[in-house]
Amino acid sequence: MKSFNMKIDFRLYSDSTYIFKRIYEFDSIKNETLKGNYKLLNDTLLCFGDFKFKGYLKNNFIESNDEYEKYEILNSKINSYSKIDFNKFPTYTTFTFSKSKGYNHFESTAIPYELTENDLLKIDSILPICMNKTSYFKGVKNIDNYSIQCVATKNRNGEIEVWINCACSGIAKESFKYFIGTVHDGGHCFFSLKINLTTKECFDVFVNGT
C-alpha cells in the first residue's frame, strides 16, 4: 500500500492477526512495525492493537471511517468494491461523507452518496463554469491543472450535493489522494465550492486568502 511520503506493507493473516509496517521515504528513523488482530467482513475492516483502524475497502483504497484519510492498495489478493477507475480520473479522489468527520460542510439532514464515473464527468464539465463566475478564474476552460477532492451527499430533497476541494496539481498532486488537510493561504491555487449535480448549480465558493 501507499500513503503520502510513505510505503506500507500491510499483511493480513488467516489467524486474524496483522503486521502493519510504515516505511517513510525521507525519514527512515520514523519507520515502525505495528501488530494486532483484525476483522474483515465483506468490505469492512477493523484493526485492534498497535494500529487501531475502522474503515472499509473501496475503489482500490482502504478508507478510514473516522477521518478523511485513505491508503492506496497497490497489490492485494483481496478485491475491493469499486465504482470508479481512478486511472481514468487521475486528478480526482473521493472521500465518503460522515457526520462524525471534520470538514462537515453539509446540512444536518445530509446522507452519504456514492459518486460514480458519470458523476465525475458531470463535475468535470460543471466546475469550469462555476470557476468562471469568480474573477480569479476568468477564461478557465478545463481543470486539468488542479487536484480535486470530492465529498458527496444527498440533501433532504434527494439532490446530489458535492463539496469540492481543489489545489494546483504541482503543489498537492500526491497528498490530495490520501487526506483532506487545512490550508490557510495560497490564493486561487487553493479553493473550494459546492456543486448540486441535480440542478447543476454551484455555491459556497471560497478562495484561500481572499
BELGILIN-V376351 format. One line per field, one symbol per residue. ss: DSSP state (H for helix, E for strand, - for the rest). phi: phi as a letter, one per 40 degrees, with the letter a starting at -180 (. if undefined). burial: I if it has 16 or more other ideal C-beta (glycine too) atoms within 10 Angstrom, else O. A space follows every 50 residues. Layout:
ss->???
phi->???
burial->???
This chain:
ss->-EE--EEEEEEE----EEEEEEEE---HHH-EEEEEEEEEE--EEEEEE- --EEEEEE--EEEE----EEEE--------E----------EEEEE---- ----------EE----HHHHHHHHHHHHHHH---HHH--------EEEEE EEEE-----EEEEEEEEEHHHH--HHH-E-------HHHEEEEEEE---- EEEEEEE---
phi->.abcgabbbbbbbccgbbbbbcbccbacccdabbbibabbbfbcbbbbhc bcabaacafgbbbccbbcabbcccaacccbcabbccccbccbabbccacc ccfccbccccbcbccbccccccddccdccccccbdcbdgcbabccbcbbb bbabcccgccbbcbbbaddccbdccccbacbbbbahgccbaaabbccccg cbafcbbcgb
burial->IIIIOIOIOIOIOOOOOIOIIIOOOOOOOOOOOIOIOIOOOOOOIOIOOO IOIOIIIIIIIIIIIOIIIIIIIOOOOOOOOOOIOIOOIOIIIIIIIOOO IOIOIIOOOIOOIOIOOOIIOIIIOIIOOIIOOIOOIOOIOOIOOIIIII IIIIIOOOOIIIIIIIIIIOOIOOOIIIIIOOOOOOOIIIIIIIIIIOOO OIOOIOIOOO
